[in-house]
């Protein structure tokens, strides 16, 4: 139940990041719902297709309703969408990244996959929805910029797998790994930390 609630919370938070971008781009209600949906369930959908398991939201419609309710509440309570604070998108995206990375890693381990595959699937779950969101919004996805994004996801997934190997309590494992991703990602936003980029000099 704890992991399920964390998953639903992550869905709502990731949906908020999609709504925030849609507001910034002055999209209509359909655009808001589409960006929120692909951000919230896109990564998990790709993960389940790759792992060849039933797509999670097809068997549990609660995820869809969480996205819809989140969109409705944002539309109702955000009176001036064009003036949404700049930090709402990156911060909500960071929180969603942390939650979904660990949920994707956990699900892969429970299905019997190796820790290596679990870390990759965790990163795919955490980053996939944001990539789809940014592509639809015609922006360069965060994962392809020099910002520390996928790296935070990989580190968090690795920590989760490592703690699982030592039979740490699952709740503690989840909390520690989520906090690790959050600290790395939020620190990179605050202090503009980045990885080196490669290319020809001019």
C-alpha positions as CSV (number, residue, x, y, z in Angstrom):
1,X,0.0,0.0,0.0
2,X,2.9,2.4,0.8
3,X,4.5,1.9,-2.6
4,X,1.1,2.2,-4.3
5,X,0.4,5.5,-2.6
6,X,3.9,6.7,-3.5
7,X,3.2,5.8,-7.1
8,X,-0.1,7.7,-7.2
9,X,1.5,10.7,-5.6
10,X,4.3,10.6,-8.2
11,X,1.7,10.4,-10.9
12,X,0.0,13.6,-9.6
13,X,3.2,15.5,-9.2
14,X,4.5,14.6,-12.7
15,X,1.1,15.6,-14.1
16,X,1.6,19.0,-12.4
17,X,4.8,19.4,-14.3
18,X,3.0,18.7,-17.6
19,X,0.2,21.1,-16.7
20,X,2.8,23.8,-15.8
21,X,4.4,23.5,-19.2
22,X,1.0,23.6,-20.9
23,X,0.1,26.7,-19.0
24,X,3.4,28.4,-20.0
25,X,2.7,27.6,-23.6
26,X,-0.9,28.8,-23.3
27,X,-2.5,25.5,-24.4
28,X,-6.2,24.8,-24.1
29,X,-7.8,22.2,-21.8
30,X,-7.1,19.4,-24.3
31,X,-3.4,20.4,-24.5
32,X,-3.2,20.5,-20.7
33,X,-4.6,17.0,-20.3
34,X,-2.4,15.6,-23.1
35,X,0.8,17.0,-21.6
36,X,-0.1,16.0,-18.1
37,X,-1.0,12.5,-19.2
38,X,2.1,11.7,-21.2
39,X,4.3,13.1,-18.5
40,X,2.6,11.2,-15.7
41,X,2.1,7.8,-17.4
42,X,4.4,7.9,-20.5
43,X,7.6,6.6,-18.9
44,X,5.8,3.7,-17.1
45,X,4.0,2.8,-20.3
46,X,7.2,2.5,-22.2
47,X,8.8,0.5,-19.3
48,X,5.9,-2.0,-19.3
49,X,6.0,-2.4,-23.1
50,X,9.8,-3.1,-23.0
51,X,9.4,-5.6,-20.1
52,X,6.5,-7.2,-21.9
53,X,4.1,-7.0,-19.0
54,X,0.5,-5.5,-18.9
55,X,0.6,-1.7,-19.0
56,X,-0.2,-0.6,-15.5
57,X,-2.9,2.0,-16.2
58,X,-4.9,-0.3,-18.4
59,X,-5.6,-2.6,-15.4
60,X,-5.8,0.2,-12.8
61,X,-7.7,3.3,-14.0
62,X,-6.9,5.1,-10.7
63,X,-3.8,6.5,-12.5
64,X,-5.9,8.0,-15.2
65,X,-8.3,9.6,-12.7
66,X,-5.4,11.0,-10.7
67,X,-4.2,12.8,-13.8
68,X,-7.6,14.1,-14.7
69,X,-8.3,15.3,-11.2
70,X,-4.9,17.0,-11.0
71,X,-5.6,18.8,-14.2
72,X,-9.0,20.0,-13.1
73,X,-7.7,21.2,-9.8
74,X,-4.9,23.1,-11.4
75,X,-7.2,24.7,-13.9
76,X,-9.6,25.7,-11.2
77,X,-7.2,27.1,-8.6
78,X,-4.5,28.6,-10.8
79,X,-6.2,31.8,-11.7
80,X,-3.5,33.2,-14.0
81,X,-1.9,30.3,-15.8
82,X,0.5,32.5,-17.7
83,X,2.0,33.7,-14.4
84,X,2.8,30.2,-12.9
85,X,6.1,30.6,-11.0
86,X,9.1,29.4,-13.0
87,X,10.2,26.9,-10.4
88,X,7.0,24.9,-10.5
89,X,8.0,23.0,-13.6
90,X,11.5,22.0,-12.6
91,X,10.7,21.3,-9.0
92,X,7.6,19.2,-9.7
93,X,9.6,17.4,-12.5
94,X,12.4,16.7,-10.0
95,X,10.0,15.2,-7.5
96,X,8.2,13.1,-10.1
97,X,11.6,11.9,-11.4
98,X,12.6,10.7,-7.9
99,X,9.3,8.9,-7.3
100,X,9.0,7.3,-10.7
101,X,12.7,6.2,-10.8
102,X,12.3,4.2,-7.6
103,X,8.9,2.8,-8.6
104,X,10.3,1.6,-12.0
105,X,13.3,0.1,-10.3
106,X,11.2,-1.6,-7.7
107,X,8.8,-3.1,-10.2
108,X,11.6,-4.5,-12.4
109,X,13.3,-6.1,-9.3
110,X,9.9,-7.6,-8.3
111,X,9.5,-9.1,-11.8
112,X,12.8,-10.9,-11.4
113,X,15.1,-8.8,-13.6
114,X,18.7,-8.1,-12.7
115,X,19.7,-4.9,-10.8
116,X,21.3,-3.6,-14.0
117,X,18.1,-3.9,-15.9
118,X,16.2,-2.5,-12.9
119,X,18.3,0.6,-12.9
120,X,17.8,1.1,-16.6
121,X,14.1,0.6,-16.3
122,X,14.0,3.0,-13.4
123,X,15.7,5.7,-15.4
124,X,13.3,5.0,-18.3
125,X,10.3,5.3,-16.0
126,X,11.6,8.5,-14.5
127,X,12.8,10.2,-17.7
128,X,10.5,8.8,-20.4
129,X,7.4,10.9,-19.7
130,X,9.4,14.1,-19.5
131,X,11.0,13.4,-22.9
132,X,7.6,12.8,-24.5
133,X,6.2,16.0,-22.9
134,X,9.1,18.1,-24.1
135,X,9.0,16.7,-27.6
136,X,5.3,17.5,-27.9
137,X,6.0,21.0,-26.6
138,X,8.8,21.3,-29.2
139,X,11.5,21.8,-26.6
140,X,14.8,20.0,-26.1
141,X,14.2,17.3,-23.5
142,X,15.9,17.9,-20.2
143,X,17.6,14.5,-20.5
144,X,19.5,15.7,-23.6
145,X,20.7,18.9,-22.1
146,X,23.8,19.2,-20.0
147,X,21.8,19.4,-16.8
148,X,22.2,16.5,-14.3
149,X,18.9,14.7,-14.9
150,X,19.3,11.1,-16.0
151,X,22.4,10.8,-13.9
152,X,20.3,11.6,-10.8
153,X,17.9,8.9,-11.8
154,X,20.6,6.3,-12.4
155,X,22.3,7.0,-9.0
156,X,18.9,6.8,-7.2
157,X,18.1,3.5,-8.8
158,X,21.5,2.1,-8.0
159,X,21.2,3.1,-4.4
160,X,17.8,1.4,-4.2
161,X,19.2,-1.8,-5.7
162,X,22.2,-1.7,-3.4
163,X,20.1,-1.3,-0.3
164,X,17.8,-4.1,-1.5
165,X,20.8,-6.5,-1.8
166,X,21.5,-5.9,1.9
167,X,17.9,-6.5,2.8
168,X,17.2,-3.1,4.2
169,X,13.5,-2.4,5.0
170,X,11.7,-1.6,1.8
171,X,10.2,1.6,3.2
172,X,13.6,2.9,4.3
173,X,15.0,1.8,0.9
174,X,12.4,3.8,-1.0
175,X,12.7,6.9,1.2
176,X,16.5,7.0,1.0
177,X,16.6,6.5,-2.7
178,X,14.0,9.1,-3.4
179,X,15.8,11.6,-1.2
180,X,19.0,10.9,-3.0
181,X,17.5,11.6,-6.4
182,X,15.8,14.8,-5.1
183,X,19.0,16.1,-3.5
184,X,21.0,15.6,-6.7
185,X,18.4,17.0,-9.0
186,X,17.4,20.0,-6.9
187,X,21.1,20.8,-6.2
188,X,21.8,20.8,-10.0
189,X,18.9,23.2,-10.5
190,X,19.9,25.6,-7.7
191,X,23.6,25.7,-8.4
192,X,23.3,25.0,-12.1
193,X,25.5,21.9,-11.9
194,X,26.0,20.2,-15.2
195,X,27.9,17.4,-17.0
196,X,30.5,18.3,-19.6
197,X,29.3,18.6,-23.2
198,X,31.0,17.4,-26.3
199,X,31.3,18.9,-29.7
200,X,33.6,20.6,-32.1
201,X,35.1,23.9,-31.1
202,X,34.6,26.9,-33.4
